[in-house]
């Protein structure tokens, strides 16, 4: 593991140097390209391109009620498929998101009218009126939304993919000790690595078994969603803070319910510490219990979200420069960042799993300290 981290740090340092060099070169040429473009085409077109790029980035990182592969801004056409809208508003309301026409029209269902406004659904009148409060926030009734959004759809797809992959592996192991098939041969070393290098060292030989299903599930769940996020399909599940919050919450509850008496004793009444210090340290230790899952949530969310924004912005520069020098350098820099993001996809799944196992190990660890008198 230390050798891996050493090679990883060396790769990151070399990548950062390359990226800085490309960035400086790119900025020099971009200034010249921008000046030429404004002289020939005018600044208004440049503003339109930037606003279009910003709109595309927002569409990529935000959740939505339809799955759009790509769209044509000139014709207003969208290519994708709608998703089910499930609302609770004086009863169950179900219809497809195609009724919204990507927020351009009202959706009528059972005599009620609904409008998609800033990615949220509000109940309106037949004219689609949105009313505002004194803070200029919409005051219309918001139904309880149980819709199958783009993120939910990808979670279901990832879950089915994992069931198919690991269900096949389970069947192959019933026939023999060696996994068969390409997927089994690729995944088996990763499973063994998680068991031998993550679970056992952090949780212990005796107690690691009952945590393996969760650790394997969370590793491959985060990994697959991270990899899906690198595709040009507008997927950003692990870059959504509600998703990372749910994962961190699971880790928090498992840790607390697994905690033995030594775990709680070291939080509220540390052995071998003077009484006055125990009173001071207890609130700090209790705060640490909440900070650990919070750090898990923010780390995964921030890294994935930042990576998507940076990569999409660099791709957008290709269309801003509109010359072979600036666009070519933008492409090279985008490619370099994409390779780093591919490594980050694996690294973030590993870190989340490693820290989860570490927290579980803290909770079940047996201590043999004798309190000083």
GIQUI-V647788 format. One record per residue. N is the residue number from 1. D_FIRST is the distance of its C-alpha to the first C-alpha in Angstrom with 2 decimals. Layout:
BEGIN
N_D_FIRST, N_D_FIRST
END
This chain:
BEGIN
1_0.00, 2_3.81, 3_5.37, 4_5.02, 5_6.28, 6_8.59, 7_9.95, 8_10.36, 9_12.25, 10_14.23, 11_15.16, 12_16.28, 13_18.35, 14_19.99, 15_20.67, 16_22.21, 17_24.43, 18_25.57, 19_26.29, 20_28.23, 21_30.21, 22_31.05, 23_31.94, 24_34.34, 25_35.95, 26_36.20, 27_37.89, 28_40.40, 29_41.47, 30_41.38, 31_43.99, 32_46.26, 33_45.68, 34_46.39, 35_49.61, 36_50.80, 37_50.08, 38_51.97, 39_54.89, 40_55.31, 41_54.26, 42_54.68, 43_52.39, 44_53.15, 45_51.35, 46_48.27, 47_48.31, 48_48.66, 49_45.61, 50_43.50, 51_44.74, 52_44.01, 53_40.43, 54_39.99, 55_41.50, 56_39.11, 57_36.07, 58_37.50, 59_38.12, 60_34.55, 61_32.84, 62_35.49, 63_36.15, 64_39.47, 65_41.93, 66_41.93, 67_39.50, 68_40.50, 69_39.04, 70_41.07, 71_44.41, 72_47.30, 73_48.45, 74_51.74, 75_52.91, 76_51.02, 77_49.66, 78_46.44, 79_44.70, 80_42.75, 81_43.71, 82_44.76, 83_43.10, 84_44.92, 85_46.13, 86_46.56, 87_48.37, 88_50.05, 89_53.21, 90_56.20, 91_54.83, 92_52.28, 93_52.33, 94_50.59, 95_50.80, 96_48.73, 97_47.40, 98_49.50, 99_52.41, 100_50.95, 101_50.82, 102_47.76, 103_49.58, 104_52.78, 105_54.98, 106_55.57, 107_54.61, 108_57.49, 109_56.93, 110_59.53, 111_61.56, 112_58.69, 113_57.40, 114_53.79, 115_52.35, 116_48.82, 117_48.56, 118_45.37, 119_43.32, 120_45.05, 121_47.97, 122_51.21, 123_54.51, 124_57.37, 125_61.00, 126_62.30, 127_62.15, 128_58.45, 129_59.16, 130_56.25, 131_57.50, 132_55.85, 133_55.94, 134_56.65, 135_53.04, 136_53.30, 137_50.98, 138_52.09, 139_54.15, 140_54.62, 141_53.59, 142_50.01, 143_49.74, 144_46.78, 145_44.48, 146_42.71, 147_42.45, 148_39.95, 149_38.54, 150_36.23, 151_33.12, 152_34.42, 153_35.20, 154_31.66, 155_30.29, 156_32.75, 157_31.80, 158_28.07, 159_29.00, 160_31.24, 161_28.68, 162_26.15, 163_29.02, 164_29.98, 165_26.57, 166_25.54, 167_29.17, 168_29.33, 169_26.22, 170_27.80, 171_31.00, 172_29.39, 173_27.69, 174_31.20, 175_32.39, 176_29.70, 177_26.21, 178_24.83, 179_24.54, 180_27.08, 181_27.38, 182_25.18, 183_23.83, 184_23.02, 185_21.20, 186_19.08, 187_18.37, 188_17.98, 189_14.48, 190_13.38, 191_15.40, 192_14.01, 193_10.38, 194_11.83, 195_13.79, 196_11.61, 197_8.29, 198_10.25, 199_13.87, 200_14.24, 201_12.14, 202_13.82, 203_17.17, 204_17.85, 205_18.85, 206_22.40, 207_22.22, 208_19.29, 209_21.54, 210_23.86, 211_21.23, 212_19.55, 213_22.32, 214_21.86, 215_18.07, 216_18.40, 217_21.46, 218_20.21, 219_17.05, 220_19.23, 221_22.12, 222_20.44, 223_18.78, 224_22.15, 225_24.12, 226_21.95, 227_22.51, 228_26.17, 229_26.43, 230_25.74, 231_28.81, 232_32.25, 233_33.50, 234_33.43, 235_30.78, 236_29.09, 237_28.35, 238_25.11, 239_26.81, 240_29.54, 241_29.31, 242_31.23, 243_28.58, 244_25.69, 245_28.12, 246_28.73, 247_25.05, 248_24.56, 249_27.79, 250_26.61, 251_23.58, 252_26.08, 253_28.58, 254_26.25, 255_24.88, 256_28.44, 257_29.95, 258_27.26, 259_27.82, 260_29.49, 261_32.04, 262_29.59, 263_27.69, 264_31.00, 265_32.29, 266_29.49, 267_30.37, 268_34.15, 269_34.98, 270_32.22, 271_32.95, 272_33.80, 273_34.65, 274_38.27, 275_40.15, 276_40.70, 277_37.00, 278_36.32, 279_38.75, 280_37.09, 281_33.47, 282_34.17, 283_34.76, 284_31.67, 285_29.48, 286_31.28, 287_30.66, 288_26.93, 289_27.13, 290_28.44, 291_26.26, 292_22.95, 293_23.98, 294_25.73, 295_22.59, 296_20.91, 297_24.03, 298_24.41, 299_20.84, 300_20.86, 301_24.55, 302_24.58, 303_21.74, 304_23.20, 305_26.77, 306_26.36, 307_24.71, 308_27.65, 309_30.25, 310_29.02, 311_28.75, 312_32.14, 313_33.73, 314_32.69, 315_34.07, 316_37.20, 317_37.73, 318_38.49, 319_41.61, 320_42.48, 321_42.76, 322_44.63, 323_44.56, 324_42.58, 325_41.01, 326_39.75, 327_38.87, 328_37.09, 329_34.94, 330_34.26, 331_33.13, 332_30.79, 333_29.25, 334_29.01, 335_27.23, 336_24.66, 337_24.09, 338_23.94, 339_21.03, 340_19.13, 341_20.29, 342_18.98, 343_15.43, 344_16.30, 345_17.57, 346_14.25, 347_12.44, 348_15.28, 349_15.27, 350_11.64, 351_12.53, 352_15.82, 353_14.59, 354_12.03, 355_14.90, 356_17.41, 357_15.79, 358_15.57, 359_19.25, 360_20.26, 361_18.81, 362_20.90, 363_23.88, 364_23.91, 365_22.76, 366_25.56, 367_26.73, 368_29.22, 369_30.49, 370_34.14, 371_35.80, 372_37.46, 373_41.19
END
